[in-house]
Amino acid sequence: MQGAGTALHELLVSAQRRGCLTAGVYESAKLMNVDPDNVAFCVLAADQEDEGDIALQIHFTLIQAFCCENDIDIVRVNDVAKLAAIVGPSEDSGEPHDLHCILITNPNEEGWKDPALEKLNLFCEESRNVNDWVPTITLPE
């Protein structure tokens, strides 16, 4: 599906604006443990040098299993720098986020439907139909 990268960019910006974005492997794991029904989408990100990080890969495997078990759509991104440019530093500390895992949660607003989220859900469904359970998305420049 063309445009998945653009849809992901739009979703990240929209979710951050609404306060529905959780960044960080540990923060995401805590949220999924406490309130998995509130998680709408998951993004796992790793650069080339992260591929050799065994601990990170174990976390990814566990997060992927949890997402599959709880019907949470999940994608991978191979460019943490592009994610950082979209998400920016933490508002609390000004420090960069741990962007290896990003969760999009459902906002408190009833009936909020993000068209970008709907496009990504469709993209994930189409990917599963061809046995690609965690598709990789390339973010636009």
Secondary structure, DSSP 4 states (H G I P E B T S, - for coil): -TTHHHHHHHHHHHHHHHT-EEESHHHHHHHHHH-GGGEEEEEEE--GGGGG-HHHHHHHHHHHHHHHHTT-EEEEES-HHHHHHHH-S-TTTSSPP--SEEEEE--SSTT---HHHHHHHHHHHHHHHTT-SS-EEPPP-
